[in-house]
Amino acid sequence: MTRTVRVGDLSLVCHVSGRGPLCVAHPGGPGLLGDYLRMPLLERDLTMVYLEPAGTGASGPLARGAKYDLETYAAHLDAVVAELSDGPVLVLGHGHGGFVAQKYALGNPGRIAGLILYATSPLADQHTRAAARERLQRYARANADRADPEAMIAAYDRPADRSVHETTARLWGILPALFGDYWQRRREFAPLLGALPCWPRPAAEFDFRADLRSITAPTMVLWGTHDFEFGDAAARMLRSGIPGAHAAEFRDSAHFAHMEEAERFSYVVTEFARRVSDGVSGEFTRPGRNPHAGLTPDHSGSW
C-alpha cells in the first residue's frame, strides 16, 4: 500500500506493509531507489514504512535551488513521522539513510522510540572515502578471476552527480562488492543489477562523532563484516559514541545483511523492537493517524 505525505508543494511517497509498531525506514545512496530495502520478514511483527526520499521513485524533486542535504532529508523524515503517528516510532536508516537517521535523532529526540543504524557511519569525508576505495580495490583484486578490477575501481571513481543512467551504471559496476559472497549467490542477487536505479545526488560530508553522546534513544548498530564502506571501524565509532548502544555483526554479509542473512537480521531487529516496545507508538486506528487509511494498492511490481 502507498501513502503520500505532503511537505509544502512536495509529495513524498511511502510504501506501508506489515502489522504492529511503526518503523520508518530510510534507504541509502544518496539517491537510491528504496525497493531494495524491503524486509518481508520484519513485516510479520512491525508496520514497515519504506520512504522514497525526495527526487527518487515516485516522490517529487526539490524545488530549483533547494539542496539535497542531511538537513532536508531529516526534515522530510520528520514530516513522515508526524503524519503517521502522534507518538514516537522506530527509525531505521541504512547507509546514507543512517546519516539522515543520526541527524534526525540529534534534532528530534522525542520522536524516536528506537534507532536502528544499519551499515552506516558517524563520519564521512575524503579520508573515509579513500579508505573505502582501498578496501574495494583489495576486494576487486582478490576476485580478479570473476570481475575486472580496473573496471570496478573506475566505476567507484566515476562522478555520481551526472545523469540517472550514469549514476546507476556506477552503482551496478560496484554492486558485487556490496555483498559478502555475491558470486556464490549470483542467481539470487543478480536481478538487482537490472532493477536498482540511482539518482544523481551529492555525497554528504559530516562528522557526528562528538555529538553521538547526545543521542538518547535506545539504539541498535548493525553491520556486515565484509562491508567495504561501513564495516567494523564505522560500527565501533557508533557503539563507543552512543550511550548504551546495542550491536549485532553479520559475519556472512557486507552492505545488505537484510538480504544476505535475512532471518537473523529480522530476529535481531524484532527483538530490539520488543525491548523498546513500551515507547513505540502502536495505536494505528485513530482517525487521521492510521498509516493504512486512504492507502491505495501499489502496482509498480516491486512492492
Wavefront OBJ file of the C-alpha trace (Angstrom):
o trace
v 0.000 0.000 0.000
v 1.140 3.557 -0.555
v 0.847 6.763 1.412
v 1.703 10.238 0.162
v 2.958 12.827 2.640
v 2.894 16.472 1.594
v 5.703 18.819 2.576
v 4.696 22.164 1.116
v 4.435 21.575 -2.630
v 6.484 18.385 -2.419
v 4.965 14.884 -2.358
v 6.849 12.147 -0.517
v 5.707 8.608 -1.285
v 5.894 5.886 1.354
v 5.179 2.178 0.960
v 3.488 0.682 4.018
v 3.339 -3.012 4.789
v 3.038 -5.254 7.833
v 1.468 -5.074 11.256
v 2.479 -3.972 14.708
v 4.522 -0.990 15.927
v 5.555 1.578 13.355
v 9.077 1.508 11.877
v 10.068 4.131 9.293
v 12.947 3.003 7.042
v 15.132 5.461 5.127
v 17.168 3.986 2.238
v 20.759 4.714 1.300
v 22.542 6.135 -1.683
v 22.059 9.034 -1.649
v 19.556 8.749 -4.479
v 18.998 5.002 -4.301
v 15.502 3.694 -5.006
v 14.162 2.245 -1.765
v 12.853 -1.025 -3.285
v 15.977 -2.892 -2.201
v 15.270 -2.207 1.485
v 12.026 -4.198 1.579
v 12.117 -6.551 4.600
v 9.200 -9.007 4.376
v 10.203 -10.960 7.475
v 10.070 -7.832 9.629
v 6.582 -7.107 8.358
v 5.266 -10.034 10.393
v 5.847 -8.031 13.592
v 6.253 -4.395 12.534
v 4.384 -1.956 10.338
v 7.201 -1.033 7.967
v 7.106 2.349 6.242
v 9.576 2.487 3.352
v 10.231 6.102 2.436
v 11.151 7.135 -1.096
v 13.326 10.230 -0.489
v 12.734 13.395 -2.468
v 13.789 13.086 -6.074
v 13.678 9.282 -6.162
v 10.988 6.870 -7.307
v 7.535 8.432 -7.211
v 8.493 11.182 -4.752
v 8.750 14.663 -6.198
v 12.037 16.512 -6.748
v 13.089 19.507 -4.685
v 12.378 22.980 -5.978
v 15.093 24.582 -8.067
v 17.874 25.861 -5.844
v 16.985 23.655 -2.842
v 19.712 21.374 -1.524
v 19.637 17.608 -1.200
v 21.441 17.677 2.143
v 21.074 15.981 5.523
v 19.020 18.847 6.934
v 16.479 18.495 4.126
v 16.280 14.711 4.341
v 15.893 14.864 8.152
v 13.092 17.433 7.836
v 11.289 15.165 5.369
v 11.708 12.208 7.696
v 10.174 14.272 10.480
v 7.211 15.139 8.267
v 6.580 11.457 7.569
v 6.811 10.504 11.247
v 4.489 13.361 12.254
v 1.961 12.415 9.570
v 1.768 8.762 10.517
v 1.952 8.852 14.299
v 1.262 11.061 17.301
v 3.923 9.254 19.306
v 7.497 8.023 18.973
v 8.314 5.420 16.333
v 11.184 3.158 15.378
v 13.507 4.676 12.779
v 15.807 2.543 10.637
v 18.461 4.163 8.456
v 20.613 2.206 6.001
v 23.873 3.590 4.586
v 23.256 7.228 3.710
v 19.853 6.760 5.345
v 21.786 6.134 8.553
v 23.375 9.571 8.189
v 19.871 11.024 7.937
v 18.662 8.987 10.926
v 21.527 10.277 13.102
v 20.807 13.865 12.076
v 17.138 13.309 12.857
v 17.829 11.685 16.231
v 20.064 14.574 17.291
v 17.413 17.148 16.454
v 14.235 15.261 17.405
v 14.937 13.018 20.411
v 11.282 12.836 21.432
v 10.197 11.420 18.087
v 12.256 8.228 18.221
v 11.403 5.243 20.409
v 14.256 3.191 18.959
v 17.020 3.999 16.476
v 18.411 1.314 14.142
v 21.659 2.369 12.452
v 22.330 -0.168 9.736
v 25.550 -0.335 7.670
v 26.341 3.313 8.295
v 28.841 5.662 9.934
v 29.027 8.819 12.085
v 31.743 10.217 9.796
v 32.014 10.835 6.060
v 34.835 12.789 4.449
v 37.593 12.427 1.900
v 39.608 10.185 4.229
v 36.784 7.701 4.813
v 36.122 7.569 1.071
v 39.804 6.953 0.355
v 39.836 4.112 2.895
v 36.693 2.595 1.341
v 38.274 2.809 -2.100
v 41.352 0.976 -0.854
v 39.213 -1.817 0.618
v 37.245 -2.045 -2.630
v 40.482 -2.296 -4.575
v 41.611 -5.208 -2.399
v 38.270 -6.916 -2.984
v 38.487 -6.383 -6.745
v 42.000 -7.798 -6.932
v 41.037 -10.812 -4.821
v 38.191 -11.535 -7.250
v 40.088 -10.780 -10.462
v 39.115 -14.170 -11.864
v 35.428 -13.212 -11.640
v 35.417 -9.435 -12.153
v 37.531 -6.797 -13.865
v 39.361 -4.964 -11.048
v 40.124 -1.910 -13.157
v 36.503 -1.587 -14.285
v 35.238 -1.869 -10.705
v 37.586 0.836 -9.425
v 36.786 3.012 -12.443
v 33.084 2.697 -11.588
v 33.748 3.739 -8.000
v 35.777 6.761 -9.157
v 33.117 7.873 -11.642
v 31.371 11.117 -10.588
v 27.971 10.440 -9.040
v 26.399 13.761 -9.977
v 25.540 13.325 -13.646
v 22.526 11.562 -15.158
v 20.362 8.798 -13.679
v 21.790 6.468 -16.337
v 25.419 7.238 -15.445
v 24.829 7.168 -11.695
v 23.012 3.836 -11.990
v 25.829 2.403 -14.140
v 28.300 3.442 -11.435
v 26.270 1.567 -8.819
v 25.966 -1.565 -10.958
v 29.712 -1.517 -11.517
v 30.460 -1.940 -7.818
v 27.355 -3.847 -6.715
v 29.032 -7.294 -6.408
v 31.417 -5.840 -3.813
v 28.450 -4.810 -1.671
v 27.678 -8.471 -0.921
v 29.656 -10.814 1.276
v 29.587 -13.605 -1.324
v 27.904 -12.317 -4.451
v 29.427 -14.913 -6.756
v 28.118 -17.940 -4.852
v 24.624 -16.432 -4.701
v 24.628 -14.718 -8.065
v 21.257 -16.111 -9.173
v 19.704 -14.671 -6.034
v 21.266 -11.223 -6.164
v 21.917 -10.587 -9.871
v 18.353 -9.325 -10.550
v 19.278 -6.246 -8.527
v 21.702 -5.298 -11.269
v 18.819 -4.656 -13.626
v 16.287 -3.251 -11.179
v 18.047 -0.767 -8.917
v 18.180 2.778 -10.322
v 20.073 5.539 -8.570
v 19.510 9.270 -8.994
v 22.460 11.689 -9.008
v 22.709 13.269 -5.579
v 25.669 14.938 -3.806
v 27.537 12.901 -1.219
v 27.325 14.245 2.326
v 30.336 15.250 4.397
v 29.892 15.449 8.167
v 31.328 14.384 11.498
v 28.821 13.418 14.193
v 31.338 11.719 16.490
v 31.341 14.473 19.112
v 27.536 14.597 19.070
v 26.786 10.889 19.436
v 26.645 11.103 23.222
v 23.586 13.334 22.806
v 21.563 10.547 21.172
v 19.233 9.443 23.934
v 17.026 6.999 22.034
v 17.720 3.281 22.531
v 19.995 2.405 19.625
v 20.930 -0.741 17.721
v 24.016 -0.752 15.468
v 24.037 -3.357 12.673
v 26.853 -4.044 10.233
v 28.267 -6.681 7.923
v 31.812 -7.928 8.431
v 32.644 -7.632 4.722
v 31.173 -4.160 4.119
v 33.953 -2.235 2.370
v 32.215 1.086 3.017
v 30.838 0.863 6.563
v 32.326 -2.125 8.338
v 33.950 -2.689 11.706
v 35.602 0.734 12.087
v 32.371 2.664 11.484
v 30.423 0.349 13.799
v 32.994 0.808 16.577
v 32.643 4.595 16.373
v 28.871 4.343 16.692
v 28.974 1.807 19.512
v 31.539 3.722 21.555
v 29.875 7.084 20.983
v 26.195 6.343 21.637
v 25.486 5.580 25.316
v 24.170 2.051 25.828
v 24.085 1.193 22.122
v 23.350 -2.437 21.290
v 25.205 -4.072 18.421
v 24.984 -7.026 16.064
v 27.581 -8.077 13.496
v 26.661 -10.177 10.458
v 29.716 -12.223 9.612
v 28.434 -13.595 6.296
v 27.300 -10.223 4.954
v 28.587 -6.979 3.549
v 26.283 -3.996 2.940
v 22.999 -5.896 2.591
v 22.618 -8.127 5.658
v 18.819 -7.880 5.416
v 19.110 -9.929 2.212
v 22.217 -11.981 2.907
v 21.179 -13.112 6.411
v 17.501 -12.253 6.281
v 16.231 -14.489 9.083
v 18.865 -13.482 11.634
v 18.533 -9.829 10.634
v 14.784 -9.992 11.183
v 15.226 -11.705 14.541
v 17.754 -9.120 15.793
v 15.627 -6.143 14.783
v 12.411 -7.687 16.113
v 14.000 -8.453 19.482
v 15.301 -4.897 19.703
v 11.825 -3.593 18.853
v 10.334 -5.729 21.611
v 12.790 -4.355 24.156
v 11.754 -0.792 23.377
v 8.114 -1.545 22.578
v 6.744 0.316 25.599
v 7.823 3.567 23.980
v 6.707 2.821 20.427
v 3.505 4.239 19.045
v 1.274 1.278 18.333
v -2.213 2.781 18.134
v -2.749 2.917 14.405
v -6.549 3.133 14.325
v -7.088 6.723 15.427
v -8.802 8.927 12.836
v -6.247 10.693 10.684
v -3.361 8.713 12.157
v -3.892 5.264 10.690
v -0.967 4.595 8.289
v -3.252 2.321 6.271
v -6.070 4.876 5.991
v -6.607 6.123 2.484
v -3.920 3.836 1.099
v -4.092 2.514 -2.430
v -2.548 -0.659 -3.832
v 0.904 -0.183 -5.331
v 1.015 -1.631 -8.832
v 4.663 -0.835 -9.531
v 5.564 -4.524 -9.472
v 8.309 -4.120 -6.889
v 6.159 -3.832 -3.797
l 1 2 3 4 5 6 7 8 9 10 11 12 13 14 15 16 17 18 19 20 21 22 23 24 25 26 27 28 29 30 31 32 33 34 35 36 37 38 39 40 41 42 43 44 45 46 47 48 49 50 51 52 53 54 55 56 57 58 59 60 61 62 63 64 65 66 67 68 69 70 71 72 73 74 75 76 77 78 79 80 81 82 83 84 85 86 87 88 89 90 91 92 93 94 95 96 97 98 99 100 101 102 103 104 105 106 107 108 109 110 111 112 113 114 115 116 117 118 119 120 121 122 123 124 125 126 127 128 129 130 131 132 133 134 135 136 137 138 139 140 141 142 143 144 145 146 147 148 149 150 151 152 153 154 155 156 157 158 159 160 161 162 163 164 165 166 167 168 169 170 171 172 173 174 175 176 177 178 179 180 181 182 183 184 185 186 187 188 189 190 191 192 193 194 195 196 197 198 199 200 201 202 203 204 205 206 207 208 209 210 211 212 213 214 215 216 217 218 219 220 221 222 223 224 225 226 227 228 229 230 231 232 233 234 235 236 237 238 239 240 241 242 243 244 245 246 247 248 249 250 251 252 253 254 255 256 257 258 259 260 261 262 263 264 265 266 267 268 269 270 271 272 273 274 275 276 277 278 279 280 281 282 283 284 285 286 287 288 289 290 291 292 293 294 295 296 297 298 299 300 301 302 303
